[in-house]
Amino acid sequence: MTQPQLAEQLPYHRLARLSPRYGWWRPLLGTLVVAVTYVVALVALMLLSTAVGLAMGYREDADGWPEFGPVSGTALDLLSIAVGIPVVLLAVRWIGKRPAGTVSSVTGRLRWRWLLLCVLTAVPVLGLAMAGMFLLPADGEPESQWVGWPAFARALVMLVLLVPVQAAAEEYVFRGWLTQTAGAFLRSPWAAILPQAVLFAAAHGLGTPWGFADLVVFALAAGWLTWRTGGLEASIALHTVNNLFSFGVAAAVVGGLDSDETAADAGWQLVALDVLSIALYTAAVAWWLRRRRLDRTAPAPQPVAKPPAFVMAYPYVSATPSAWPAHPEAGAPVPPPWAGQPGAGTAGAPPWAGQPGPAPAVPAPGTSFPPASPGAPGDGADPT
């Protein structure tokens, strides 16, 4: 007896092949749909915000766009990135023909307890790095001015609400969709992780070489964590906590949220601290993995079995007595014979194994049977 073949176990970066209707063209078409849909959604959001701003009487800048102020303007910027989440989920479902949750993890959903543990791990590690940043030399920059508690509180509430979805959106696009798109064609996890890392750094602008290298290291670490843990939770936690600290420091000083600088503009001292914190966080998550059972793969879909090319003579369906053939003598309907069973009404049919033979016939009064031949089976005589 042959053993049933076990389903192939797909790691996270290969989950584009999880669909039973997978085709090589689906990841490529999905990437085009994600890009076009995101641009359309971004334009719609900009037009809507512009209409609302002009209707509410906000002052216009030199280009005719309303100036919402540092807090509202930052909120709009974060929302413009957050729209990437529904775009990716819809592409996974409609173009990829697989559950939308398979871009979150191999279990088909976000593992919230694991996400919370990763957040609690990232807070002290990145907090120490942020504290070390204040010890770096100022390089002749003017002293920052405290914005005040009311303004800082308003900004902080906005950041706590929107930064997590902004950071998660970037993870869904780069560590999620792009990694799984590359993994549909490449088995090696590093071959699938490297392209998204370069694209992630380029998406933040061309600043200093140190800043670009820092972004590549961040994306490589986040991509490895995603593959190693089987989901986006560890990278979302790292990205969210990092951005909360960065935006929080900017919101605490006057004009901090108005700055156009990004991580791509960082100097080598800040990059050294950031790379160290990324390495410590990655090591901490790897330490947790050795102490927790976490799914890292998902079973590939089994091929659909073809229906048999023949039909049985007697299918297993209910039949009424009127549908059975009639007995040639008594006229009573009898069921059809099955394979390996003697036909009904057949003369001399032997009993089945373990079944008693037919009861002996009793002669009518005044009649007698003819004597049995000597040695006939069943007459009690010993054969000679």
C-alpha positions in Angstrom: 0.0 0.0 0.0 1.5 3.3 -1.1 1.8 6.1 1.5 -0.1 9.4 0.8 2.2 12.1 -0.5 2.7 15.0 2.0 2.0 18.5 0.8 4.9 20.8 0.2 5.5 23.3 3.0 5.8 26.8 1.6 7.8 29.4 3.6 6.5 33.0 3.8 8.3 34.3 0.7 6.7 31.5 -1.4 3.1 32.1 -0.4 2.2 33.5 -3.8 2.1 29.9 -4.9 -0.5 29.0 -2.2 -3.4 29.6 -4.6 -4.8 26.5 -6.3 -5.2 28.8 -9.4 -1.7 30.1 -9.3 -0.2 31.2 -12.6 3.2 32.7 -13.3 1.6 35.9 -14.5 -0.5 36.6 -11.4 2.3 38.1 -9.3 3.4 40.3 -12.2 -0.1 41.5 -13.0 -0.8 42.0 -9.3 2.3 44.3 -9.0 1.0 46.4 -11.8 -2.4 46.6 -10.3 -1.0 47.5 -6.9 1.0 50.4 -8.4 -1.8 51.8 -10.5 -4.4 51.4 -7.8 -2.2 53.1 -5.2 -1.6 56.1 -7.5 -5.3 56.4 -8.2 -6.1 56.2 -4.4 -3.4 58.7 -3.6 -4.7 61.2 -6.2 -8.2 60.8 -4.9 -7.1 61.4 -1.3 -5.1 64.6 -2.4 -8.1 66.0 -4.3 -10.4 65.3 -1.4 -8.1 66.9 1.1 -7.6 69.9 -1.1 -11.4 70.4 -1.5 -11.9 70.1 2.3 -9.0 72.5 3.0 -10.2 75.2 0.6 -13.8 74.8 1.9 -12.6 75.3 5.5 -10.6 78.4 4.5 -7.1 77.2 5.0 -4.3 79.4 3.6 -2.9 78.3 0.3 0.8 77.9 -0.4 2.7 79.0 -3.5 1.4 76.0 -5.4 -2.2 76.5 -4.5 -2.4 73.7 -2.0 -4.0 74.4 1.4 -1.6 74.6 4.4 -3.0 72.4 7.1 -0.3 73.0 9.7 2.3 70.6 11.0 0.0 68.2 12.9 -2.8 67.9 10.2 -0.3 68.0 7.4 1.7 65.1 9.0 -1.6 63.2 9.5 -2.4 63.6 5.8 1.1 62.3 4.8 0.7 59.3 7.1 -2.7 58.5 5.6 -1.4 58.7 2.1 0.9 55.9 2.9 -1.6 53.9 4.9 -3.9 53.4 1.9 -1.4 50.9 0.7 -2.8 48.3 3.1 -6.2 47.8 1.5 -4.6 48.1 -2.0 -2.3 45.1 -1.2 -5.0 43.0 0.5 -7.4 43.4 -2.4 -4.7 42.5 -4.9 -3.8 39.4 -3.0 -7.5 38.4 -2.9 -8.6 39.3 -6.4 -5.4 38.9 -8.5 -3.5 36.3 -6.4 -6.7 34.2 -5.8 -5.7 33.4 -2.3 -6.8 34.6 1.2 -5.9 38.2 1.9 -4.5 37.2 5.2 -1.7 35.1 3.7 0.3 38.3 3.2 0.1 38.9 7.0 1.6 35.5 7.9 1.6 31.8 7.1 -1.4 31.3 9.3 -3.5 33.6 7.2 -3.8 36.3 9.8 -1.8 38.7 12.1 -0.7 36.9 15.2 -1.5 39.6 17.7 0.1 38.1 20.8 3.4 37.7 18.9 3.1 41.2 17.5 2.6 42.6 21.1 5.7 40.6 22.3 7.8 42.1 19.5 6.6 45.6 20.3 7.6 45.2 23.9 11.0 43.9 22.8 11.5 46.8 20.4 10.6 49.6 22.9 13.6 49.3 25.3 16.1 48.4 22.5 15.2 51.4 20.3 14.7 53.6 23.3 18.3 53.2 24.3 19.4 54.0 20.8 17.2 57.2 20.8 18.7 58.2 24.1 22.2 57.8 22.7 21.2 60.1 19.8 21.0 63.0 22.2 24.6 62.4 23.2 25.9 62.9 19.7 27.5 66.3 18.8 25.1 68.9 17.4 27.5 69.9 14.5 26.7 73.6 14.8 22.9 73.2 14.5 20.8 75.8 16.3 19.3 74.7 19.7 15.8 73.2 19.4 12.9 74.9 21.2 10.3 73.0 23.2 6.9 73.1 21.5 4.9 73.1 24.7 2.7 70.4 26.3 -0.6 71.2 24.5 0.8 71.1 21.0 2.9 68.1 21.9 -0.1 66.2 23.3 -2.1 66.9 20.1 0.7 65.7 17.9 1.3 62.6 20.1 -2.3 61.5 19.9 -2.2 61.7 16.1 1.1 59.9 15.9 -0.1 57.0 18.1 -3.2 56.5 16.0 -1.6 56.9 12.5 2.0 55.8 12.7 1.2 52.1 13.3 -0.9 51.9 10.1 1.6 53.9 8.1 4.5 51.6 9.2 2.4 48.5 8.6 1.5 49.7 5.1 5.1 49.9 4.2 5.7 46.4 5.5 2.7 45.0 3.6 4.0 46.6 0.4 7.8 45.8 0.7 8.2 42.9 3.1 4.8 41.5 2.1 3.8 41.9 -1.6 7.2 42.5 -3.2 8.9 39.8 -1.2 6.2 37.2 -2.1 6.2 38.4 -5.7 10.0 37.7 -6.0 9.6 34.5 -4.0 7.1 33.2 -6.6 10.0 32.8 -8.9 13.0 32.5 -6.6 13.4 29.7 -4.0 16.2 31.3 -2.1 14.9 33.7 0.7 17.8 36.1 0.3 17.2 36.4 -3.4 13.6 37.4 -2.6 14.5 39.7 0.2 17.3 41.7 -1.5 15.1 43.4 -4.3 12.6 44.9 -1.8 15.4 46.2 0.4 16.9 48.3 -2.5 13.4 49.5 -3.5 12.6 50.4 0.1 15.7 52.5 0.4 15.1 54.2 -2.9 11.5 55.0 -2.0 12.8 57.2 0.9 14.8 59.4 -1.5 18.5 59.7 -2.3 20.1 61.4 0.7 23.5 60.6 2.0 25.3 57.3 1.2 25.2 56.5 5.0 21.4 57.1 5.1 20.8 54.9 2.0 22.9 52.1 3.5 21.0 52.4 6.8 17.7 51.9 5.0 19.0 48.9 3.1 20.2 47.3 6.4 16.8 48.0 8.0 15.0 46.4 5.1 17.3 43.4 5.0 16.8 42.8 8.7 13.0 43.3 8.5 12.9 40.9 5.5 14.9 38.2 7.3 12.7 38.5 10.4 9.6 38.1 8.2 11.0 35.0 6.6 12.3 33.6 9.8 9.1 34.1 11.8 6.7 33.3 9.0 4.9 36.7 9.1 5.1 40.5 9.2 4.6 41.0 12.9 8.3 41.4 13.9 9.0 43.8 11.1 5.8 45.8 11.8 6.8 46.1 15.5 10.3 47.3 14.6 9.1 49.8 12.0 6.3 51.2 14.2 8.4 51.7 17.3 11.2 53.3 15.3 8.9 55.7 13.6 7.0 56.6 16.8 10.3 57.5 18.4 11.5 59.5 15.4 8.2 61.4 14.9 7.8 61.9 18.6 11.2 63.7 18.9 10.3 65.8 15.9 6.9 66.7 17.4 8.5 67.9 20.6 10.4 70.8 19.0 9.1 73.8 17.1 9.1 73.1 13.3 10.1 69.5 13.8 7.2 68.1 11.9 7.6 70.6 9.1 11.1 69.2 8.2 11.5 67.4 4.9 14.4 65.3 6.1 14.0 61.5 6.2 16.2 58.6 7.4 18.0 58.8 4.0 19.6 62.1 5.2 21.1 60.6 8.3 24.8 61.0 9.1 27.2 58.2 9.9 27.0 58.6 13.7 23.2 58.3 13.7 23.5 55.4 11.3 25.9 53.5 13.5 23.5 53.8 16.4 20.6 52.7 14.3 22.4 49.7 12.9 23.4 48.6 16.4 19.8 48.9 17.6 18.5 46.9 14.6 21.1 44.1 15.3 20.1 44.0 19.0 16.4 43.8 18.1 17.0 41.0 15.5 19.0 39.0 18.1 16.3 39.5 20.7 13.6 38.2 18.3 15.8 35.2 17.4 16.2 34.5 21.1 12.4 34.5 21.6 12.0 32.2 18.6 14.0 29.5 20.4 11.6 29.6 23.3 8.3 29.8 21.4 6.5 27.5 19.0 5.7 29.6 15.9 4.4 28.5 12.5 6.8 29.3 9.7 5.4 27.5 6.7 2.0 26.7 5.1 1.0 23.6 3.2 0.8 24.0 -0.5 -2.6 23.2 -2.1 -3.1 19.6 -3.4 -3.8 19.1 -7.1 -7.5 18.6 -7.8 -8.3 14.9 -8.5 -9.9 14.1 -11.9 -13.2 12.3 -11.9 -13.1 8.6 -13.0 -13.5 7.9 -16.7 -16.1 5.1 -16.2 -19.4 4.7 -14.4 -20.2 1.6 -12.3 -23.0 -0.6 -13.5 -24.8 -0.4 -10.1 -24.2 3.0 -8.6 -24.9 3.5 -4.9 -28.3 5.1 -5.1 -31.5 4.2 -3.4 -33.8 1.9 -5.4 -37.4 1.0 -5.0 -38.6 -2.6 -5.2 -40.5 -1.8 -8.4 -37.1 -1.0 -10.1 -35.7 -4.5 -9.4 -36.1 -7.3 -12.0 -39.1 -9.6 -11.3 -38.5 -13.3 -10.4 -39.3 -15.4 -13.4 -41.5 -17.9 -11.5 -43.0 -16.2 -8.4 -43.2 -12.8 -10.0 -41.8 -11.1 -6.9 -39.3 -8.3 -7.4 -35.8 -9.2 -6.2 -32.7 -7.1 -5.9 -29.9 -7.4 -8.5 -26.9 -9.6 -7.7 -23.7 -7.8 -6.6 -20.2 -8.7 -7.5 -19.1 -11.9 -5.7 -22.7 -12.8 -4.6 -24.6 -15.6 -6.1 -27.6 -14.5 -8.1 -31.0 -14.6 -6.5 -33.0 -17.7 -7.3 -30.1 -19.6 -8.7 -30.5 -23.4 -8.2 -27.8 -25.0 -6.2 -26.3 -21.8 -4.9 -24.0 -22.6 -2.0 -24.4 -20.6 1.3 -21.8 -17.9 2.0 -18.9 -18.5 4.4 -20.1 -18.6 8.0 -23.8 -18.7 6.9 -26.0 -21.7 7.7 -27.4 -23.7 4.8 -31.1 -23.8 3.9 -33.5 -25.6 6.2 -34.3 -29.1 5.0 -37.6 -29.5 3.3 -40.5 -31.3 5.1 -42.5 -33.7 2.9 -46.3 -33.2 2.7 -48.5 -35.9 4.4 -48.7 -39.0 2.3 -45.6 -38.3 0.2 -42.0 -39.4 0.6 -38.7 -38.4 -1.0 -36.9 -40.9 -3.2 -33.9 -42.5 -1.5 -30.7 -40.5 -1.8 -27.9 -42.0 -3.8 -25.2 -43.7 -1.7 -22.3 -41.3 -0.8 -24.2 -38.2 -1.8 -23.0 -35.2 0.1 -25.1 -34.2 3.0 -26.8 -37.6 3.4 -24.8 -38.8 6.4 -23.2 -41.8 4.5 -19.5 -42.1 4.4 -18.1 -42.0 0.8 -16.3 -45.0 -0.4 
